[in-house]
Amino acid sequence: MVKENYIEILTDIQKIKSFNSQELKNIIDDYPYFQSARALYLKALKDQKSFRHNNELKITAAYTLDRSVLFNFITSEIFSTATADKEINSNIDTEEIVSEEVKTPKQKIEQELEIGKPFTFTKNESYSFNQWLQLSSSTTPAPKERNEKELQEDIINKFIANNPKISRIDKNAVPNNKPNKVDKEPTLMTETLARIYLEQKKYDSAIKAYEILSLKYPEKNSFFADQIKKIRNLQNIK
């Protein structure tokens, strides 16, 4: 891509539709820390409804110095505007086009649940955005399995190290009958976050998310119940 074309896209981002996204991909391959090029490539993938978008979002965030700037960009009206025309992009991979006849039951359910479809965050979904980055950037290795004897020894050692003491009960103390604080997560739950759990194959968490959403938005109960049913069907497919 020549410099003039790149400047043209920066001036009017809607012109990105007339360029092959592979050109932007070539730029970031050569200059991985070129943040504006990564943002434009992310926009191109979203316009194409590419399955690569969600993973590229994670990568773009890793290369972005200030993720709040990235969040503001991807939730802006310019970024979120859907492609008006229905032209076929010349660089769509054939692996993305799967005919209805050859789809497996699992693939059909995943399509109905929109697994692989680009996320669309809104201004009030910074929590979901951060959750997506945390879930998708987790590189912590799985802990080594330990036998029951080792676990019991750990419990005993911790008990001894803490040297616990039983304090006397104050007869004049007023009993605390206040209910425990309710977890704030339900108030922050969004449909995007539920989809994030699906992308991560955290099906139990996704079901819990839709149950919370059904309480928050009773008018959409039938939709959320249908989503839960599909997830459980997906879990049963081996």
Residue pairs with C-beta under 8 A, 6 or more apart in sequence:
1 19
1 23
1 24
1 26
1 27
5 19
5 23
6 27
6 37
8 15
9 15
9 16
9 19
9 40
10 36
10 40
13 40
13 43
13 78
13 79
14 78
14 81
16 40
16 43
16 44
16 47
17 47
17 83
17 85
17 87
19 44
20 89
20 90
20 91
21 41
21 44
21 45
21 48
21 89
21 91
22 91
24 37
24 40
24 41
24 44
25 41
27 34
27 37
27 41
28 34
28 37
28 38
28 41
31 37
32 63
33 63
35 63
35 64
35 65
38 59
38 60
38 63
38 64
39 60
39 70
39 73
41 56
41 60
42 53
42 56
42 57
42 60
42 74
43 79
45 52
45 53
45 56
45 118
46 53
46 79
46 118
47 82
47 83
48 89
48 91
48 92
49 117
49 118
50 92
50 96
50 118
51 96
51 116
51 117
53 118
53 119
54 116
54 118
54 119
54 132
54 136
54 199
55 136
57 74
57 119
57 132
58 132
58 133
58 136
58 137
60 70
61 67
61 70
61 133
61 137
62 137
64 70
67 133
71 121
71 126
71 129
73 79
74 80
74 121
75 121
75 122
75 123
75 125
80 120
98 107
103 111
105 237
106 234
106 237
109 230
109 233
109 234
109 237
110 116
110 234
112 230
113 195
113 198
113 227
113 230
113 231
113 234
114 195
115 195
115 198
115 199
116 199
119 132
119 192
119 195
119 196
120 192
121 128
121 129
121 192
122 192
125 190
125 192
125 193
127 188
127 190
127 193
128 188
128 190
128 192
128 193
128 196
131 193
131 196
132 193
132 196
135 196
135 197
135 200
135 202
136 199
136 200
185 212
186 212
186 215
186 216
189 209
189 212
189 213
189 216
190 213
191 213
193 209
194 206
194 209
194 210
194 213
194 227
195 206
197 203
197 205
197 206
197 209
198 206
198 231
203 231
203 232
203 234
203 235
206 231
207 228
207 231
207 232
210 224
210 227
210 228
210 231
211 224
211 228
213 220
213 224
214 220
214 221
214 224
214 225
217 224
